[in-house]
Structures are given as structure tokens and as C-alpha cells.
Amino acid sequence: MNNNRKIVLQDGRELYGKSFGAERDTVCELVFNTSMVGYQEIVSDPSYTD
């Protein structure tokens, strides 16, 4: 399985990395968080949903 993926920003910049989870193309909001702990809660926090 090849999990290399990229994120394309609105200004055209491309960020490369590794994916996890479902394999599909999607358009969504990107959330950035600098917390040192609690990432599990951030991933499941309903305030980050539509």
C-alpha cells in the first residue's frame, strides 16, 4: 500500500506526507493545532466538524 499523499492549499502550495485512515480524495478545512498533549481529544473534538 502506498500511503504517500499531498495537501494542496488554496494558494497552490503543495505539502507532502503520509496518510492514515480511509483512502479517498476529499476537499475539507485544514485544522492546525500546536498542543503538546491531548491529540486524541483534538482528533475527535466535534467543534472541528462542519
FILO-963775 format. One record per residue (C-alpha): residue number from 1; residue in one letter; chain; x negated, y, z. Coordinates in steps of 0.02 Angstrom, whole numbers, plus 50000, padded with zeros to 5 digits. Layout:
FILO-963775
 num residuo cadena     u     v     w
 NUM       a      A     X     Y     Z
...
***
This chain:
FILO-963775
 num residuo cadena     u     v     w
   1       m      A 50000 50000 50000
   2       n      A 49932 50170 49951
   3       n      A 49984 50299 50081
   4       n      A 49889 50447 50007
   5       r      A 50010 50593 49990
   6       k      A 50012 50781 49966
   7       i      A 50117 50926 50028
   8       v      A 50144 51066 49902
   9       l      A 50177 51235 49982
  10       q      A 50289 51370 49908
  11       d      A 50137 51470 49852
  12       g      A 50070 51319 49756
  13       r      A 49935 51265 49879
  14       e      A 49918 51076 49899
  15       l      A 49872 50988 50061
  16       y      A 49816 50805 50053
  17       g      A 49831 50673 50188
  18       k      A 49902 50504 50238
  19       s      A 50088 50466 50251
  20       f      A 50186 50363 50376
  21       g      A 50369 50312 50378
  22       a      A 50484 50299 50228
  23       e      A 50409 50305 50053
  24       r      A 50508 50434 49955
  25       d      A 50494 50609 49884
  26       t      A 50580 50744 49985
  27       v      A 50598 50933 49999
  28       c      A 50604 50999 50176
  29       e      A 50545 51127 50302
  30       l      A 50369 51102 50370
  31       v      A 50353 51121 50559
  32       f      A 50185 51162 50637
  33       n      A 50157 51140 50824
  34       t      A 49996 51163 50924
  35       s      A 50046 51068 51081
  36       m      A 49910 50960 51157
  37       v      A 50034 50836 51234
  38       g      A 50213 50783 51206
  39       y      A 50204 50749 51019
  40       q      A 50329 50606 51039
  41       e      A 50459 50729 51101
  42       i      A 50421 50851 50960
  43       v      A 50448 50718 50827
  44       s      A 50620 50675 50897
  45       d      A 50674 50852 50951
  46       p      A 50844 50891 50871
  47       s      A 50802 51077 50862
  48       y      A 50687 51036 50714
  49       t      A 50830 50963 50610
  50       d      A 50939 51053 50483
***
